Amino acid sequence: MSNEVHSSAIQKLPNEILRFVFDNACDTNHFKVCDRLESRFARTGIHDKPALVLSSVCLRWRNNSLSIPSIWSRISLQWKKEASGLDYAACEKTHRRLLSALALFLQRSLQCPLALTVVVLERDATPFIPAPGLQHPVAVRLIEHANRWGSFTYHSHLGDVSDMFQAKSLPGGFPLLRELKIIRASERDISFFSCSPAPKLKSLKLPGLFRSITRDFPFAGLSHLEVTNTKDTQTLFEDSPNLTSLTLTLHHGLPKGGFALPTFPVFPSIALPSLKTVYLERSSRYQHSPENGSWANLEPFMDFLSRSSCCLTTLSIHSLSLSDYELVQLLASIPTLLNLSVDDSGILLAESPLTWKFIDSLHAIPTSPLLEQTVPIVPRLHSLTLDVGAQSFKDASVVEMVQSRWIPDKRSGIRDSGESLTLEVDCLRVFTVRFRNREEPTVAYQPLDDIERLGMRLVVLWRQ
């Protein structure tokens, strides 16, 4: 009988690679906060705390887990108030186990910046006040480490983020905070952070219906902004001149409730010369009502890009109704584009820009009737992602377009010294297409197999 011990492949990995795997596998460690420890909501184990799971497998995994502070620093707390009138001592006793576990994660994260998410499930009252004049012990523990917050996400249906602090400001501020996301933000939220300095803040995300702002916007150093287009959006842009990335949710079309919200076009009034990335999407309130008619702000948007003179490299368009001609004209005005994503979800098929004419326009030697000349559009394109709702498509055009942009010698900027003229387009390196309403054909995209083997990242998805 052989005495050889067989171990799994992961046990043979060097510690450096194992730690890399752990760091990528540990997303967020979840905690639940409730006034009643016996509540079903409060029942939890280690299964939703991946850092704790990995450290419990064996001694080697424990040692490696403890050597990665970042996996202990990603913390999410779901908050629910199920009782009221508890005094501070009773509340602290109820949450003693939770406070102990939270302290363990804060200790093992060492001085690594914290990635903190707070989700308040209560709709009618803030859960941060167990009794008048008292502060929740879990909130106290988090605020004690506010100087370590690297990213903070706050989601509450009614309460403001300042409710968590029970103060108008935090004198020490947030010296390490780089990313801030507040869902359904209010003016009180903006006021709180304007009085609590966050000098390193670069990314601000304010999804949802953004409520009125009447004071100056205190985040002049932002490089990324995510916001819903409202009448106050212009203020945000005027006070954030250095944006390189913008995500704008638009009120476009007929909303679910049947009443139309006013639109406040922002593009005619701003210029962002440092902008490199733009994500445009229709508000989720409009997703279930495919609307008829083109996006009214296309021309102002194109004028905005021209006025900004920015070198845009990434453009994502989601659920905006454009004709194929309009999309081609837009792309023709952005020769610096490297990454393009277009999704026609929630759009009537007749209004989708994803047609065979559009595909032909992307050909390295275009012959599309949408173009008046054969000069290729988006010549620097490296990555193309399409999400298509059509039930049939001219697959041959897609294959030919991808083949025309596969130019391996240009992956590293290499040109044939024997050629008198260089090619006018870069090599397309990534192509992804998803057909939401089509079954997989047998051979339509087989001609692209050779290109995939040669190095292109190619993904074709079908209805499951």
Secondary structure, 3 states (H helix, E strand, C coil): CCCCCCCCHHHHCCHHHHHHHHHHHCCCEEEEEECCCCCCCCCCCCCCCHHHHHHCCCHHHHHHHHCCHHHHCEEEEEEECCCCCCCHHHHHHHCHHHHHHHHHHHHHCCCCCEEEEEEECCCCCCCCCCCCCCCCHHHHHHHHCHHHEEEEEEEECCCCCHHHHCCCCCCCCCCCCCEEEEECCCHHHHHHHHHCCCCCCCEEEECCCCCCCCCCCCCCCCCEEEEECCCCHHHHHHCCCCCCEEEEEECCCCCCCCCCCCCCCCHHHCCCCCCCEEEEEECHHHCCCCCCCCCCCHHHHHHHHHHHCCCCCEEEEECCCCCHHHHHHHHHCCCCCCEEEEECCCCCHHHCCCCHHHHHHCCCCCCCCCCCCCCCCCCCCCEEEEEECCCCCCHHHHHHHHHHCCCHHHCCCCCCCCCCCCCCCCCCCEEEEEECCCCCCCCCCHHHHHHHHHCCEEEEECCC
